[in-house]
Amino acid sequence: MNKKQPLNINSVLSLFHVVLGILLVIGIIAKVYSALIVVFGVMFIIRSKNENNEAALWGAYMVGAEVLFRMTGGMFFYELPKYSILLFLFTGLVVEKKRHNVSVSYLIYLLLLLIGIAFVDIPFNESIRKAIAFNLSGPFLLGLSAIYFYKRSIDFSFLLKILFFMGLPIISMLSYMYFKTPDLGAIQFVSDANAKASGGYGPNQVATILGMGIFIFMVHLIMKKRIFNLLFVDVLFFVYLIIRGMLTFSRGGMITALLAILVFMTYYLIAAKDKIKNFVKLIGLVSLFGVGILLYTTSITDGMIINRYTNKSSQGKDKKDFTTGRVKLLMSELNAFIENPFFGVGVGGAKFERKETLGIDLATHNEVSRLLGEHGLIGVFILILLFFIPSKHILNQPYLARAFLSAFLIFWFLTISHSAMRIAFPAFIYGLSVAVITFKTSNSETIKSKSLIS
């Protein structure tokens, strides 16, 4: 890109979010900003009648901002992002004039979730409302997100816009983390998840969102769409995203991003015209960046990053449990399903049953096993429905569309498998997997996009 070219709106927004990440160190600014997003989001959606899918853009922005607001103290209450995204999407559906395909299957899904509430059985001194809200806010958001996006026609350029809006708060997160921990060399790394390198917040959630940020920057680089004005700056942020994601030492978010990118690139290369040439270029770029990043992170962590990803302790000994205790949580929920196969132990019941029988006072990390343990056979039906609809839908799309939709589905499933639905991201990204992506070309199977590897 010509350096003399004036800044476009994307570059201005990106630079603003770099500065925003610094300002959010002040907690009150984070709170005011999060409130303004909710208020202005609803106002813009209503005023525009959601004519240009404004609800999707505001929802995507809040998805990217959720963990940022949590780590900067910008939440008036913990589930603010989920409820605000619910509000954005619902408002968009209500005010828009154009007719939209409403999936009966996802309406049934929402009704099935409600059945589990009838079987809630938690200690009398615990809040039933909180137990239900904590466990069902994510699944309900998924249902509404799926209803909103189901067979909704989204132009390819607008899809990139959705991803761009989701990526803006991730830029702020990266900026915030840089100024929060400016000297990574001063951190004592061990072979466990590292909160200090995660901006002082939960490494699991931070790594999950950084993983999505990696995907967003990768897509823009491949398609030669600039986030900042200069390719060099985009590459710099892309590399730094990977480094900070790895240094959280939370493997789930990074492995999920890697697998989603691999699926994306597989379909993308199939859709590309010069497949062999593109494949060779891709392997070369991945090798160049991959080796450099690995050498840097290995050096700065004194080799602990290698131990982490090879499941070794700080002393280099093999760990027995690769999942850091998640298997025990999963097995307890599967046992709850076996003992209560028809309706499960009720919404929120798995945690308290686990505490009583195993003495483990932890919420689930796996939404699949939670659905089975707390909803029983209804949970089995829910999972079949959630997999079948997008899988069938994706196979009917052109290859370039499959690249995105398959990646979204991978992000959803792997994220709920290691982090349940603690954040809104998997619910929203699942909705995107059932959208219809359109291209301004007669043959999207062999689209001649101006990409980095074409």
Secondary structure as the mmCIF struct_conf table of DSSP 4:
data_model
#
loop_
_struct_conf.conf_type_id
_struct_conf.id
_struct_conf.beg_label_comp_id
_struct_conf.beg_label_asym_id
_struct_conf.beg_label_seq_id
_struct_conf.end_label_comp_id
_struct_conf.end_label_asym_id
_struct_conf.end_label_seq_id
TURN_TY1_P TURN_TY1_P1 LYS A 3 LYS A 4
BEND BEND1 GLN A 5 GLN A 5
HELX_LH_PP_P HELX_LH_PP_P1 PRO A 6 LEU A 7
HELX_RH_AL_P HELX_RH_AL_P1 ILE A 9 LEU A 23
TURN_TY1_P TURN_TY1_P2 LEU A 24 VAL A 25
BEND BEND2 ILE A 26 ILE A 26
HELX_RH_AL_P HELX_RH_AL_P2 GLY A 27 SER A 48
TURN_TY1_P TURN_TY1_P3 LYS A 49 ASN A 52
HELX_RH_AL_P HELX_RH_AL_P3 GLU A 54 MET A 71
TURN_TY1_P TURN_TY1_P4 THR A 72 GLY A 73
BEND BEND3 PHE A 76 PHE A 77
TURN_TY1_P TURN_TY1_P5 TYR A 78 GLU A 79
HELX_RH_AL_P HELX_RH_AL_P4 LEU A 80 VAL A 95
BEND BEND4 LYS A 98 LYS A 98
HELX_RH_AL_P HELX_RH_AL_P5 VAL A 104 ILE A 115
HELX_RH_3T_P HELX_RH_3T_P1 GLY A 116 PHE A 119
TURN_TY1_P TURN_TY1_P6 PHE A 124 ASN A 125
BEND BEND5 GLU A 126 GLU A 126
HELX_RH_AL_P HELX_RH_AL_P6 ILE A 128 PHE A 149
TURN_TY1_P TURN_TY1_P7 TYR A 150 LYS A 151
STRN STRN1 SER A 153 ASP A 155
HELX_RH_AL_P HELX_RH_AL_P7 PHE A 156 LYS A 180
BEND BEND6 THR A 181 THR A 181
HELX_RH_3T_P HELX_RH_3T_P2 LEU A 184 ALA A 186
BEND BEND7 ILE A 187 ILE A 187
BEND BEND8 SER A 191 ASP A 192
BEND BEND9 ALA A 195 ALA A 195
HELX_RH_3T_P HELX_RH_3T_P3 LYS A 196 SER A 198
TURN_TY1_P TURN_TY1_P8 GLY A 199 GLY A 200
BEND BEND10 TYR A 201 TYR A 201
HELX_RH_AL_P HELX_RH_AL_P8 PRO A 203 ILE A 222
TURN_TY1_P TURN_TY1_P9 MET A 223 LYS A 224
BEND BEND11 ILE A 227 LEU A 230
HELX_RH_AL_P HELX_RH_AL_P9 LEU A 231 LEU A 247
TURN_TY1_P TURN_TY1_P10 THR A 248 PHE A 249
HELX_RH_AL_P HELX_RH_AL_P10 ARG A 251 ALA A 271
BEND BEND12 ALA A 272 ASP A 274
HELX_RH_AL_P HELX_RH_AL_P11 LYS A 275 ILE A 300
TURN_TY1_P TURN_TY1_P11 THR A 301 GLY A 303
HELX_RH_AL_P HELX_RH_AL_P12 MET A 304 TYR A 309
TURN_TY1_P TURN_TY1_P12 THR A 310 ASN A 311
STRN STRN2 LYS A 312 LYS A 312
TURN_TY1_P TURN_TY1_P13 SER A 314 GLN A 315
BEND BEND13 GLY A 316 GLY A 316
HELX_LH_PP_P HELX_LH_PP_P2 LYS A 317 LYS A 317
STRN STRN3 ASP A 318 ASP A 318
HELX_LH_PP_P HELX_LH_PP_P3 LYS A 319 LYS A 319
BEND BEND14 LYS A 320 LYS A 320
TURN_TY1_P TURN_TY1_P14 PHE A 322 GLY A 325
HELX_RH_AL_P HELX_RH_AL_P13 ARG A 326 GLU A 339
BEND BEND15 ASN A 340 ASN A 340
TURN_TY1_P TURN_TY1_P15 PRO A 341 VAL A 345
TURN_TY1_P TURN_TY1_P16 VAL A 347 GLY A 348
HELX_RH_AL_P HELX_RH_AL_P14 GLY A 349 LEU A 358
BEND BEND16 HIS A 365 HIS A 365
HELX_RH_AL_P HELX_RH_AL_P15 GLU A 367 HIS A 375
TURN_TY1_P TURN_TY1_P17 GLY A 376 GLY A 376
HELX_RH_AL_P HELX_RH_AL_P16 LEU A 377 LEU A 395
TURN_TY1_P TURN_TY1_P18 ASN A 396 ASN A 396
BEND BEND17 GLN A 397 GLN A 397
HELX_RH_AL_P HELX_RH_AL_P17 TYR A 399 SER A 419
TURN_TY1_P TURN_TY1_P19 ALA A 420 MET A 421
BEND BEND18 ARG A 422 ALA A 424
HELX_RH_AL_P HELX_RH_AL_P18 PHE A 425 LEU A 432
TURN_TY1_P TURN_TY1_P20 SER A 433 VAL A 434
BEND BEND19 ALA A 435 ALA A 435
STRN STRN4 VAL A 436 THR A 438
BEND BEND20 LYS A 440 SER A 442
HELX_RH_3T_P HELX_RH_3T_P4 SER A 444 THR A 446
TURN_TY1_P TURN_TY1_P21 LEU A 452 ILE A 453
#
